[in-house]
Amino acid sequence: MIKFFRLGFIIIPIITLFISCSDNPSSVGSGLIQDQDKISFNLFDSKTENIQQRSFTYIPEKFKIGNGGEFIVGKNDYSESRILLQFNLGMPDSTWTRFKNNTIAVKSAEVKIITSYSLGDKNAPFDFTVNQIKNPWGMYTVDKDSLSKLMTSNVDISSNHSFVADTITFNIDSKVVTEWLNSELDTNNTRNYGIIINPTSSTKLMRGFANPFSSSTNYCTITFEMERIPKTTSNDFLSSIPSKGTFVVKELKAPATNNLYLQSGYSRRNFLWFDLSKLSKNIIVSKATLEMTSDTTISSDGSPSSNQVTVTMFADSTTKKFTADSLYSSALMKSGSVYSGDVSWMIQKWASGTDNQGVELILADETASVSRIAFWGSNASDLNKRPRLKIYYTKK
């Protein structure tokens, strides 16, 4: 509307604009976007889509714990674990001189272990024997198959076992330590190949201590007391940590076959595959989550808990070869009985043309525990317990 006002001899037009506001502002621009250019948000859920999936448990052909994250000894109803250790018995030059001159001798030797892992009732029976190893071994080569080739003595060289809270102590025969020290001076003598710690038959508990090679605190030490000859009022005390070590698990009882199992120490891994042929092509994955439900009634978990599962893409599920970027993996974290995590980048690769060969699932602490976690598989009668994949994506 235009109004005119007279100002002196000048007539000025005033233009008034009326702007209308709608309760639905989105309707103003909705008609400006063509339907083919609109973005739609979608959910692809393996449960509601009822797509095909496959899963099974397998044991890898080669599995070696190496130096692991824990060294574990003990026994339960399905496995037993042994620790192999070798100590570096370094001494100051002055002590070596006295030892060579027979003016000092080993009086006693004590091993002290601070445990940080357990599986089973902490009040259950627990004990072990300690035997000498008689031939060379490597912590990256010894495993459940080669352990039988290890030569060991039949004599228990330990005594005075003590178990107080998280601390284990025991003595080693001073004659054995003397042999080890002599071998440093004369290679023709008995070599120091270390010890193997074996659970007794009555043991019903697993206990472990931190790997001294990766821990900032020494959780296993050997301290030997050197007595002067002739005797004086004071003796020398020398301490050392293991120079190498590992643990080896022997399976005593296989799990039932009607579940999936992930197992540490004695490795059991899972294969999992979803048929994604129904998934639209050329999508942009916003988020994708994988969920695995554990059967807590038949699982055996330790402390700290095996609360994380690592997911890695297969390049070839038959030969168990991984993709070029297999260094990248996803993690499923435990909450209650469900392990879940983000696998978006894997789904995006498959949606972009990478061959879908499925994934491998392993316990993240596979070399640092002896847990056996049962999961419901792809054939579970209860659909709510089967592995579940949820993909949130956009497309034009």
C-alpha positions as CSV (number, residue, x, y, z in Angstrom):
1,M,0.0,0.0,0.0
2,I,1.3,3.5,-0.9
3,K,0.4,6.6,1.1
4,F,1.3,10.2,0.1
5,F,2.3,12.9,2.6
6,R,2.7,16.6,1.8
7,L,5.8,18.3,3.2
8,G,5.8,21.9,2.1
9,F,5.7,21.8,-1.7
10,I,7.1,18.2,-1.8
11,I,5.0,15.1,-1.9
12,I,6.8,12.0,-0.5
13,P,5.4,8.5,-1.1
14,I,5.7,6.1,1.8
15,I,5.7,2.4,0.9
16,T,4.5,0.0,3.6
17,L,5.5,-3.7,3.3
18,F,3.5,-6.5,5.0
19,I,5.4,-9.7,5.7
20,S,3.4,-12.8,6.6
21,C,5.0,-15.5,8.9
22,S,3.9,-19.1,8.5
23,D,3.6,-21.6,11.4
24,N,5.3,-24.1,9.0
25,P,8.5,-22.4,7.8
26,S,9.8,-25.6,6.1
27,S,7.0,-25.3,3.5
28,V,8.4,-22.1,2.1
29,G,11.5,-23.9,0.7
30,S,10.3,-27.4,0.3
31,G,9.0,-26.9,-3.1
32,L,12.3,-25.5,-4.3
33,I,14.1,-28.9,-3.9
34,Q,13.5,-31.5,-6.5
35,D,12.5,-34.9,-5.3
36,Q,15.6,-36.5,-6.8
37,D,17.9,-34.2,-4.9
38,K,16.4,-34.8,-1.5
39,I,18.4,-36.8,1.1
40,S,16.7,-39.7,2.8
41,F,17.8,-41.3,6.0
42,N,17.5,-45.1,6.3
43,L,18.1,-48.0,8.8
44,F,19.2,-51.4,7.6
45,D,18.8,-53.8,10.6
46,S,19.8,-57.4,10.2
47,K,17.1,-58.4,12.7
48,T,14.1,-56.8,10.9
49,E,15.5,-57.5,7.4
50,N,15.9,-61.1,8.4
51,I,19.0,-61.4,6.2
52,Q,21.2,-64.5,6.0
53,Q,24.2,-64.6,8.3
54,R,26.8,-67.2,9.1
55,S,29.1,-67.7,12.1
56,F,31.4,-70.3,13.5
57,T,34.3,-70.8,15.9
58,Y,37.7,-71.9,14.7
59,I,41.2,-72.4,16.1
60,P,44.0,-70.6,14.2
61,E,46.7,-72.9,12.7
62,K,49.5,-70.9,14.4
63,F,49.1,-69.1,17.7
64,K,51.9,-68.1,20.0
65,I,51.5,-65.9,23.1
66,G,55.0,-64.5,23.0
67,N,55.7,-62.2,25.9
68,G,51.9,-61.5,26.3
69,G,50.5,-59.0,28.7
70,E,50.2,-61.4,31.7
71,F,52.1,-64.6,32.7
72,I,49.5,-67.0,34.0
73,V,49.8,-70.3,35.9
74,G,46.9,-72.5,37.2
75,K,44.2,-74.8,36.3
76,N,40.4,-75.0,35.9
77,D,37.9,-77.5,34.4
78,Y,38.8,-76.7,30.8
79,S,42.5,-75.7,30.7
80,E,45.8,-75.5,32.5
81,S,48.5,-73.0,32.1
82,R,52.3,-73.0,32.7
83,I,54.8,-70.2,33.0
84,L,58.3,-70.3,31.5
85,L,60.8,-67.9,32.9
86,Q,64.5,-67.2,32.6
87,F,66.3,-64.8,34.9
88,N,69.3,-62.7,34.0
89,L,71.6,-63.2,37.1
90,G,73.8,-60.2,36.6
91,M,76.1,-59.2,39.5
92,P,78.6,-56.3,40.1
93,D,82.1,-57.0,39.0
94,S,83.3,-57.1,42.6
95,T,80.8,-59.9,43.4
96,W,81.8,-61.9,40.3
97,T,85.4,-61.7,41.5
98,R,84.5,-63.0,44.9
99,F,82.3,-65.8,43.4
100,K,85.2,-66.9,41.1
101,N,87.6,-66.9,44.0
102,N,85.1,-68.8,46.2
103,T,85.0,-66.1,48.8
104,I,81.2,-65.7,48.4
105,A,78.5,-68.2,47.8
106,V,74.7,-68.4,47.3
107,K,73.0,-68.8,50.6
108,S,69.3,-68.6,49.4
109,A,67.2,-67.4,46.5
110,E,63.6,-66.2,46.7
111,V,61.2,-65.4,43.8
112,K,58.5,-62.8,44.6
113,I,55.4,-62.4,42.3
114,I,52.8,-59.7,42.6
115,T,49.7,-61.1,40.9
116,S,47.3,-58.8,39.0
117,Y,45.1,-61.4,37.2
118,S,42.8,-64.2,38.5
119,L,40.2,-66.5,37.1
120,G,38.2,-68.6,39.5
121,D,37.3,-68.6,43.2
122,K,40.3,-66.9,44.9
123,N,39.7,-69.3,47.9
124,A,40.0,-72.4,45.7
125,P,43.0,-74.6,46.0
126,F,46.1,-73.2,44.2
127,D,49.7,-74.5,44.2
128,F,52.5,-75.3,41.7
129,T,55.8,-77.0,41.2
130,V,59.0,-75.5,39.8
131,N,61.3,-77.5,37.5
132,Q,64.4,-76.6,35.6
133,I,64.3,-76.3,31.8
134,K,67.2,-78.3,30.2
135,N,67.2,-77.1,26.6
136,P,66.9,-73.7,24.8
137,W,63.5,-72.2,24.1
138,G,62.2,-69.0,22.7
139,M,59.2,-67.0,24.0
140,Y,58.1,-66.4,20.4
141,T,58.4,-70.0,19.3
142,V,57.2,-72.2,22.2
143,D,53.5,-73.0,22.1
144,K,51.1,-75.8,23.0
145,D,52.4,-78.0,20.3
146,S,56.2,-77.6,21.0
147,L,55.9,-77.7,24.8
148,S,56.1,-81.5,24.8
149,K,59.5,-81.2,23.2
150,L,60.8,-79.1,26.2
151,M,63.2,-81.1,28.4
152,T,62.7,-80.5,32.1
153,S,64.0,-81.9,35.3
154,N,61.7,-84.2,37.4
155,V,62.8,-82.5,40.6
156,D,60.8,-79.7,42.2
157,I,63.4,-77.0,43.0
158,S,61.0,-74.8,44.9
159,S,60.1,-74.6,48.6
160,N,58.4,-72.4,51.2
161,H,55.4,-71.4,49.0
162,S,53.6,-68.5,50.5
163,F,50.3,-66.9,49.3
164,V,49.4,-63.7,51.0
165,A,46.7,-61.6,49.3
166,D,48.1,-60.8,45.8
167,T,51.7,-61.8,46.7
168,I,53.3,-65.2,45.9
169,T,56.8,-66.1,47.2
170,F,58.9,-69.2,47.0
171,N,62.5,-70.3,47.3
172,I,64.6,-71.9,44.7
173,D,67.3,-74.4,45.6
174,S,70.5,-72.4,46.1
175,K,72.5,-75.2,44.4
176,V,70.5,-74.5,41.2
177,V,71.3,-70.8,41.3
178,T,74.9,-71.6,41.9
179,E,74.8,-73.7,38.7
180,W,73.3,-70.8,36.8
181,L,76.0,-68.5,38.0
182,N,78.8,-71.0,37.1
183,S,77.3,-71.3,33.6
184,E,78.0,-67.5,33.2
185,L,81.7,-68.2,33.9
186,D,82.0,-71.6,32.1
187,T,79.7,-72.5,29.3
188,N,80.6,-76.2,29.7
189,N,78.7,-76.2,32.9
190,T,74.9,-76.6,33.2
191,R,73.3,-73.7,31.2
192,N,70.7,-71.4,32.7
193,Y,67.7,-72.2,30.6
194,G,65.3,-71.0,33.3
195,I,62.3,-72.6,35.0
196,I,58.8,-73.9,34.2
197,I,56.1,-73.3,36.8
198,N,53.4,-76.1,36.6
199,P,50.0,-76.2,38.4
200,T,49.5,-79.1,40.8
201,S,46.7,-81.5,40.0
202,S,44.5,-80.2,42.8
203,T,44.7,-76.6,41.6
204,K,41.3,-74.9,40.7
205,L,42.4,-71.4,40.2
206,M,44.4,-69.3,37.6
207,R,46.7,-66.5,38.7
208,G,48.9,-64.2,36.7
209,F,51.3,-61.3,36.9
210,A,52.2,-58.5,34.6
211,N,54.7,-58.9,31.9
212,P,57.9,-57.4,33.3
213,F,59.1,-56.3,29.8
214,S,56.2,-54.0,29.2
215,S,55.3,-53.0,32.8
216,S,56.8,-50.0,34.6
217,T,56.7,-51.9,37.8
218,N,58.5,-55.2,38.3
219,Y,55.9,-57.7,39.3
220,C,58.3,-60.7,39.4
221,T,61.8,-60.6,40.9
222,I,64.3,-63.1,42.1
223,T,66.5,-62.1,45.0
224,F,69.4,-64.2,46.1
225,E,71.5,-63.8,49.2
226,M,75.2,-64.1,48.9
227,E,77.1,-65.1,52.0
228,R,80.7,-64.0,52.4
229,I,83.4,-66.6,53.0
230,P,84.5,-66.5,55.7
231,K,81.3,-65.3,57.2
232,T,80.9,-61.6,58.1
233,T,78.1,-59.7,59.8
234,S,76.5,-58.7,56.5
235,N,75.6,-60.5,53.3
236,D,75.1,-59.3,49.8
237,F,71.5,-59.2,48.3
238,L,71.1,-59.1,44.6
239,S,67.8,-58.8,42.6
240,S,66.9,-59.4,39.0
241,I,63.8,-59.6,36.8
242,P,63.1,-62.2,34.1
243,S,65.1,-61.8,30.9
244,K,62.4,-63.6,29.0
245,G,59.1,-65.4,29.7
246,T,55.8,-66.6,28.4
247,F,52.9,-68.9,29.3
248,V,51.5,-71.8,27.5
249,V,47.9,-73.1,27.8
250,K,46.8,-76.7,27.3
251,E,43.1,-77.4,26.8
252,L,41.6,-80.1,28.9
253,K,38.0,-79.9,27.7
254,A,36.6,-78.6,24.5
255,P,33.5,-76.3,24.7
256,A,30.1,-77.4,23.5
257,T,29.4,-76.8,19.7
258,N,26.0,-75.1,20.0
259,N,27.6,-71.7,20.8
260,L,30.3,-69.4,19.5
261,Y,33.3,-69.2,21.7
262,L,36.1,-66.7,22.1
263,Q,39.0,-68.0,24.2
264,S,42.3,-66.5,25.3
265,G,45.5,-68.3,26.0
266,Y,44.4,-71.3,24.0
267,S,43.0,-69.3,21.0
268,R,39.5,-69.7,19.8
269,R,38.2,-67.1,17.3
270,N,35.0,-66.5,15.5
271,F,34.1,-65.9,11.8
272,L,31.0,-63.8,11.2
273,W,29.4,-62.8,7.8
274,F,26.2,-60.9,6.9
275,D,24.5,-61.0,3.5
276,L,24.4,-57.3,2.5
277,S,23.1,-57.8,-1.0
278,K,19.8,-56.1,0.0
279,L,21.6,-53.0,1.0
280,S,21.3,-50.2,-1.4
281,K,24.3,-49.3,-3.5
282,N,26.2,-46.0,-3.5
283,I,25.2,-45.2,0.0
284,I,26.9,-43.0,2.6
285,V,27.2,-44.8,5.9
286,S,26.4,-42.5,8.8
287,K,26.9,-45.2,11.5
288,A,27.0,-48.9,11.7
289,T,27.0,-51.0,14.9
290,L,27.7,-54.6,15.5
291,E,26.2,-56.4,18.6
292,M,27.2,-59.8,20.0
293,T,25.3,-61.2,22.9
294,S,27.2,-63.5,25.3
295,D,25.8,-66.4,27.2
296,T,26.9,-65.6,30.7
297,T,25.7,-68.9,32.1
298,I,28.4,-70.9,30.4
299,S,31.1,-68.2,30.1
300,S,34.3,-68.1,32.2
301,D,35.6,-64.6,32.7
302,G,38.6,-63.4,34.8
303,S,39.6,-60.3,36.7
304,P,40.3,-58.0,35.0
305,S,37.4,-58.9,32.7
306,S,37.7,-59.8,29.0
307,N,35.4,-56.9,28.2
308,Q,36.6,-56.1,24.6
309,V,36.3,-58.0,21.3
310,T,38.5,-57.0,18.3
311,V,36.9,-57.0,14.9
312,T,39.1,-57.3,11.7
313,M,38.0,-57.5,8.1
314,F,38.9,-60.7,6.1
315,A,40.2,-60.4,2.5
316,D,39.8,-64.2,2.2
317,S,37.8,-66.0,4.8
318,T,38.9,-69.4,3.5
319,T,42.6,-68.8,3.9
320,K,42.1,-66.4,6.8
321,K,43.9,-63.7,5.0
322,F,43.3,-60.1,6.0
323,T,42.8,-56.9,3.9
324,A,45.7,-54.5,3.3
325,D,44.4,-52.2,6.1
326,S,44.0,-55.1,8.6
327,L,46.1,-53.0,11.1
328,Y,42.8,-51.1,11.5
329,S,40.2,-52.8,13.5
330,S,37.0,-52.0,15.5
331,A,36.3,-52.8,19.1
332,L,33.2,-54.2,20.7
333,M,32.9,-53.1,24.3
334,K,31.0,-55.1,26.9
335,S,27.9,-53.7,28.6
336,G,26.0,-56.3,30.6
337,S,25.8,-59.4,28.4
338,V,26.2,-57.4,25.1
339,Y,29.4,-56.5,23.3
340,S,28.8,-53.7,20.8
341,G,30.8,-51.2,18.8
342,D,31.1,-49.1,15.6
343,V,32.0,-50.8,12.4
344,S,31.0,-48.0,10.0
345,W,34.3,-47.9,8.0
346,M,34.0,-51.6,7.2
347,I,30.4,-51.3,6.0
348,Q,31.4,-48.3,3.9
349,K,34.2,-50.3,2.2
350,W,31.8,-53.1,1.4
351,A,29.2,-50.7,0.1
352,S,31.8,-49.0,-2.0
353,G,32.7,-52.3,-3.8
354,T,35.2,-54.2,-1.5
355,D,34.4,-57.9,-1.5
356,N,32.4,-58.8,1.7
357,Q,34.4,-61.8,3.1
358,G,33.2,-61.3,6.6
359,V,35.1,-60.5,9.8
360,E,37.2,-62.2,12.4
361,L,36.4,-61.7,16.1
362,I,38.9,-62.3,18.9
363,L,39.2,-61.3,22.5
364,A,41.4,-58.2,22.8
365,D,43.2,-59.9,25.7
366,E,43.9,-63.1,23.7
367,T,47.5,-63.2,24.9
368,A,46.9,-61.9,28.4
369,S,44.2,-64.0,29.9
370,V,42.6,-67.5,30.0
371,S,39.0,-66.5,29.6
372,R,36.4,-68.5,27.6
373,I,33.4,-66.3,26.6
374,A,30.4,-68.0,24.9
375,F,28.3,-66.1,22.4
376,W,24.9,-66.8,20.7
377,G,25.6,-67.5,17.1
378,S,23.7,-67.0,13.8
379,N,21.6,-70.1,14.3
380,A,20.2,-69.1,17.7
381,S,16.5,-69.8,17.9
382,D,16.0,-66.5,19.7
383,L,16.4,-63.8,17.1
384,N,17.1,-61.2,19.8
385,K,20.3,-63.1,20.7
386,R,21.8,-63.6,17.3
387,P,24.6,-61.3,16.1
388,R,23.0,-58.0,15.0
389,L,24.2,-55.4,12.5
390,K,22.5,-52.0,12.4
391,I,23.4,-49.6,9.5
392,Y,22.3,-46.0,9.4
393,Y,22.9,-44.5,6.0
394,T,21.8,-41.9,3.5
395,K,21.1,-42.0,-0.2
396,K,19.7,-39.7,-2.9
